[in-house]
Amino acid sequence: MPSTQLAKDVKKHVAAIRISNDIGLMARKMWNILLLNAYDALLTRQQHVINLNVLFEAMGSNSRNYARLRESLEKLATTAVTWDVGGSAVAAGKWNKNFSISSLLAWGKVDDGVLYYGFSPILAELLYNPEIYQRINIAQQRLFKTSYGLALWENCMRYCNTGSTGMLEVENWRKLLGATAKTYDEYRRFSQKVLMPAIEEVNAVSNIELELKIKRTDRRVTQLGFLVTRKEASPVLTPEAPGAIADSEEFHQLIKHGITDVQAKLWIQEHGYDYVREKLALLEEKLLNRSITSSVSGFLAAAIRNDFKSEKLIQKVSEDAARKKQQAEEKEKKIRKLREELIRAFAQQAKKDFLLGLSAQAHQQLLQEIIAEKQDDLFIKEELLRLGLDSPFVGLEIIKRIPDYKRRCEKFIKNALKEQGLMD
C-alpha cells in the first residue's frame, strides 16, 4: 500500500484499538505514532526506527522523560490485544474464525536517542489489511490529557457516520476505557471518576460530540451507549481524508528537506498548509542568501516551531495592509460623497412628487401654513410671497411633511450603493 493511503491518519483495526487494559495515556499515544511511523513497511520490515525527539514531539511531550518512556514501552510489549473484546462470539457459544491474540509491541530497543521496534507478524498483517478500521488523528490525540478520554474518543470515532455506538454492557465499556480496577465496580464511582470526565474531555478537545445514553435494569445501570456527532469546526487545522497530506506538495517539500514522515504529517496537520508553505518559502529565501548556519532540516524545524518570519513577507504584509487601508479610506470617502449627492437627488425628487400630488387647494393651504410659521422671518416670507413653494428656502419645511421620508431616503441610498458595488 503506498504512503498516500496513510496521510495523517493511522488505520487501526477496531480490535487493536479496543485494548482491554489500562496501558496509560503516554503508551496509547506512543503506539499510535509507532504505527504511523511503520505503516508503509509493516509487511516488508521487521524492524522500524524513530528518533526519540520526533516521538516526544508527536506525543506533545515538552519533557524528555525517559523513565516513563521505558515504562510505556514495557506496557506495550506486555499488553495483549483481543480481537473480540465484547465477547459476543464466546457468549453465543460460537467459535470466531477470525480470533487472534498478540501483544501491542513485539519488541523495542533504545540506543543513542533512537527507538528500534517491531510488531508481531500477525498484528502487522492485521493492521496493514484491516477488515474494519478507523483513522486515528495524531495531532488530535496530542490534545488529550487523560488515557480515559483518549480511549473513549478512539472507541467512538468510528461511529461518526452511523451517529450511535449502540448499547454495550457497562463492564465492556470499563474494559475499553481501561477502568477495570475493583474500585470501579460500583457504577457511581466509575461514572464520577472515569466516565463523565472522559466525556467532558472528548467534547472539549476533540472533533466529535458525545451524548451519553444509559439503560437500567431493576433501577441499576447495566448498559451504556453514545450518540456521536462530528463537529463542524475541527480543533486541528488540517483534518483531511487519508492520502491528502501525503499527496500534497508541502509534504513532499518537507520530506525533500530532510523532515521525517511523521513530523511532516504532524506539522501540516497541526499548523495547516498556508503556515507550512510560508516557512518553506522562508527556507528558500535563506538558501538563496546562503544565510543558514545550521542544517536545513534544523532551520526548518525551528522556523515552524518558533514561527520565524521572512523579512520580505513582513514587508509584503505591511505593504498589503497599507494598501488595504488606503483603499478602505478611498472607498469611505467615495461613499460619503456619493451619499451626499444621493440625499440631494432624493430630496429634490421627493419634494417634486409630493407637491405634484397636492390639489390646488392643498397646495395653497400648505403655502399659507409655512408663511404663518415664518412670520417673523421677513426674508423667507418675502421669498414665499414671490416664488411660492418653489422657493429653495422652504425645502426642509416641505420635506418634514412628506410621509415616511427618512426610511424611504435610506432605502434609496442603500439600493444605489449596492448597485455600484459599494455596499454588500
N, C-alpha and C positions, 0 to 999 in steps of 0.2 A: 504494500500500500504506500503510495507516495506521501511525502510530508504534507502536501496540501490538504490531505484529509484530516490532519491533526489540528493545525492552526493553534489557537489559544486554548482550545478545549481538549480535555483528555477523555477519550471514550472509555467508559468503565462498565464492565458487566455489572448488572444490578446486584448480583450475588456478592461480587467483590466489594461493592460499596456497603452492602449490608453486613458490616462487621459486628459480631455479637459480643465483642469485648471492649472494655473501656481502654483504648490504647492512648488516649490523651490528644490534646489539640495539636501539639507540635508533630507528633507521629502521623496524625491524619494528613496534615498539610504536607509533610515531607513525602509521604507515599505518593500523593497526587503529583508532586513535582518530579519525583524519580520516575514515575510512569510517563509523564510528559517528555522528560529528557530522553527516555529509552525507546519511546513508542515505535519509531520508524525501523528500529533494528531489533525488535522483540524476538523475532523468529530467526534472525541471522547471527546474532551475537549472544553469547552467554555472559559477557562482561560489559558493563556500561560505566561511564565515567562522568562525574560532575564536580566542578570546582566548589569548594565549600563556601566561598564568598558568594557565588551565584546562588547556591542553595539557601543560604541565610537571607539573602536579599529577596528571593522569590517567596520565602515564608513570611516576609515582613518583619524579620527579627533585627532589631538595632544592635543587639549584643551578640557576641560570638561565644555562646555558652556551650562549650564542648562536652561538658558533663551531661547536659540534657540531650545533646546530640547523640551521645553514646547510648543513653537510656532509651531514646526513641528508636534507635536502630535495633536495640535488643528486643524491644516490644514488637517491632515489625517482623523480626526474624522468628519470634516465638508465638505470634498470633495466628490462629487458624482462620481460614475463610471457609464458610459453609455456603454451598450453592442454594440450599433450601432452608433458609433461616426461619421461615414461617412454619415449617414442619407440616405443610399441608399433605405432602405425599406420604409421610410417615403416619400422620394421623388417620389417613384413609386406608392404611394397611397396604399401600402400594409401593412398588419399587420404582424409584425415579431413575430412568436410564441415563440421565444427564448428571447424576450425583458425582461430585468431586470434592476434594479437600486439599488444601495447600496452605503453607504459611505465606504471609504477605510478601516477605522478602526471603529469598533463599540464603543469601549471604551478603556480607558487607565488609569493607576494609578501608580504613582511613590512613592515608600515608602522605605526609608533606602537603597538607592543605587540599588534598583531593580525595573524594569518596569513590571507591570502586565497589560495584554491587551487581547483583544478578537476581532474576526471578526464576522460580522453578519452571521447567518446560511446560507443565500442564497449565499453570497460571498464565504464562506468557501467551500460549496458544489461545486460551480463553479470552484474554484481554485484547488480543490482536484481531480475533474474529468473533466478536460478541453476538449472541443471538438477541439479547436485549442490552441496550447500552444507554447511557446518558452522558451528557457533557459536563465536565467539571471545569469551572472557570477559575484559573489560577489567581488572577488579580482580585476576583470576588472573594475567594477564600481567605485572602490576606486580611480582610476586614473583620473576620470573626475573632473574638477573644476567648470563646469557650468551646470546648470539644462538643458539648451537648448541642449548642447552636449550629455548629458546622455539620454535625451528624444529622440533625433534623433537616437542615437545608439539603444535604446530599440525598436524603431519602424522599424528599417531597418534590425536588426539582423535576423529576421525570413525569410528574403528573400535571404539568402546566397545560398540556393540550386537552386532557380529559377534565381538568378542573377539580378533581377529587381523588384522594388517596384510597377511598373506600374505608371500611371499618376493619380494625385489626385488634386482637386481644391486647390488653394493657401490658401483659408480660412480654409480648413480642415487641411492643414499642420500647419497653425498657431495654431489651436486648439490642435493638437497633441503635439506641442512643448511648449504649454503654453504661446504663444505670442499673446494673444487676446486683449491687450491694444489698445486703439484707435490710439495711436501714430504709430502703425504698420499697419494701414490701407493702407498707401502708400507702395507699393511693394519695392521701392528703399530703404526706411528706414528699412523695415523688412529684406531685403536681407543684408544690410550693418551691422545692429546691432545684428541680430539673426541668419539668415540662414547661411551666409558664415562663421562666427566664429564657429558655431556648426559643419559645415562640416570639417573645419580645425582641430577642436579638435578630432572629430571621427577618421579622417585619421592619426592624430599624435599619439594618445594614445591607440586606440582600435585594435581589431583583424580583422577589416574589412576596406575596402577602398571604399569610395563613390565617384561617379561621377554624378554631377547634370545634369538633363535634364529638359528643360523648353518648354512650349507650349504657343504660343502667339495667341491672337485673336484681330484683329484690332490693332496690334502693342502693345497690353497690355498683360503682363504675366498673364495667367489665370490658368495654371496647372503646377505642379512640379512632378518630379519623380527622382529616383536614380538608377544607375547601382551599384550593390553590389557585391564586390569581397572579398572573405576570404583571409587574408594574410597567407603566408606560415609560417612565424615566429610570434608566439603569444607573446604579451607583458607580459603575465603571464607564470610561469614555468610549470603549470600543467593544460592545457586547455583540460580536458578529457571529455568523454561522461558521462551522468548521471549514477550513480552507481559505477563507477570505484573507486572513492576516498573512499566511504563508505565501499567498499568491500576489501580495502587494509589492510594489516597487520599493516602498520604505523598508519592508522586511528584508528584501534581497540586498539593499544597500547596507543595512546594518550587518548582515552576515558577511558581506564583502569586506567590511572594515574590521572584521575580527570579533564581532559580538556573537555570543553563543545563541543557539536556537531558543533556549528558554528565556534568556534575557531579552532578546529581540521581541518575542511574542509578548512578554510581560510589559515591556516599555510601551509598545504600541497600544496594548490593551488598557494600560493604566493612564497614559498621557494623551492618547489619541494621535491620529495621523498627522494633523497640522503641526502639533508640537514637535514630533519626531522629525518631520520634514524640515522644520525650521532649524533644528540642531544639525541635521545633515548638511544644510546649506552653509551653516556657520563653519562646519568642519572643512568643506570645500574651500571656503574663503581663507581659512587659516593655512590649508595645504598650499594654496597658490602663493600666499605670503611667506611660506616657509617659517611660520611662527609657532609651530607645535614643537615643544621641547620634550614632551613625554611621548608615550606610544599613542598611536592613532586611536586604538580602542579605549585606552585610558582617558584620553581627552574627551572622546565622545561620551563615555560613561559619566564623567564629571559634568559635562555640559548638560546632559539630560537630568542628572540628579540635582544640580545646583542652578538650573535654568540660566545658563550663560546666554548672553545676548550679543548679536552681531552689531558692530558699530554702524555698518551700512543699513542693517534692519532698523536700528534705533533711529537713524537719520530719516529713513523712509517713513517710519511710523510717525515721526514728528512732522515731516512734511505733509503726510496724508492728513494728519489731524489739523494742521494749519489750513490746508486747502479745504477740508470739510467745514471748518469754522467760517472761513471766508465765504464759501458757497451758501452756508446757512444764513449768514448775515445779509448777503446779497438777496437771497430769497425772501427774507423777512422784510427787507427794505422795499422790494418789488411788491410784496403783498400789501404793505401799508399804503403805498402809493396807489395801487390798483383799488384798494378798498375805499380810499377817499373818492376816487373817480366814480366807483360804483354807487356810493352813497348819494353823490350829487345827481347821477343819472336816474337812480330810482326815485329820489325826491321830486325831481322835475317831472317825471312821467306820472308818478302817483298823484301829484298836485294837479296835473293836467286832466287825468282821468276823473279825479274827484270833482273838479269844477264842471267838467262836461256832463257829469251825471246829475247835476243840480238843475232844477227848474229855474225859470227866470225869477220867480218869486222867492225861492230858496236862496238863489244867488244874491239877490238884493238884500234879503234878511241877514245873510252871513256878513255882507259888507257893512251893514249898519251895526251889527254886533261888534265887529272889530273896531269900527270908528269910535264906538262908545267906550271900548276898552282902552283905546289910545287917546282919549280926550285930552289928557294932559301933555301929550307929545305933539306939539304943533307941526313939526316937520313930517311925522308919519301921517298925521291927519290930513295935511295938505297933499301928500303923495296919494293917499287913498281917494281923496276927492278928485284928483287929477287923473290917476291911472286905474283906480278901482282895484279889484283883486289881482290884476296883472302886475301890480307893484312888486318889485323884488324884495321889498322890506317887510312884507307880510307873509312870506313863505312859511315861517315857523308857526304862525298863528293858524294857517290852513292845515299844515301837517298834523298839528295837535288834534284836529277834528277828524282826521282820516281813521276809520276803524282798523284796529289790529295792525297799525303801521309798523311798529317796531319788529314784530315777528316776521312779517312779510318781507321787510327790508333785509333782515338777517338771512332769510331763506334765499332771497335773490342773490345776495353776496356769496353765500356758500356754494350755490349751484354754479355761479360764474367762475369762482376759484377752482372748483372741481374740473370744469370744462377745460381750463388752462393748465391742469395738472399741478396746481399749487396747493391742493388740499386732498387728503385721502377720503 
